[in-house]
Amino acid sequence: MNEVKLQKRGKIQRYSVQLVDNPSINSGPLLTVAEAADILRVSSSTIWRLKQSRKIRFYKIGGCIRFLKSDLLSYLEAHAVDVIE
C-alpha cells in the first residue's frame, strides 16, 4: 500500500492506495476513438456506443478516452462467428 496526501480546504487528508501492475497497459500506444474506428472498420459513433455500453475496454485519461489495439482485437476475436462445415 502507498500513501497519498491530498490537501482539501486547507486540511491534509491521507489515503491508502494500492497500485496495480497491469502488463496489458504496456502493450502498445493508446488509440483515439477515430483510430479505434479505423481498426474495427466501423464509424466513430459505433465506437462511442460500444464504449458507453461497456462492450469494449477503454482508458479514461483526464477527459480523453483511449483504447489499446490488443483490447480491440480481443473484442473482434470474441465476436467471431465459427464456420459451419
JOBELHU-V462448 format. One record per helix or strand. SS is the DSSP state (hx for helix, st for strand). FROM is the first residue (numbers start at 1). LEN is the number of residues. Records with the same first field share a line. If there is no record, write none. Layout:
SS=FROM-LEN ; FROM-LEN
This chain:
st=2-7 ; 11-7 ; 30-2 ; 59-3 ; 64-5
hx=23-4 ; 33-8 ; 44-9 ; 69-10
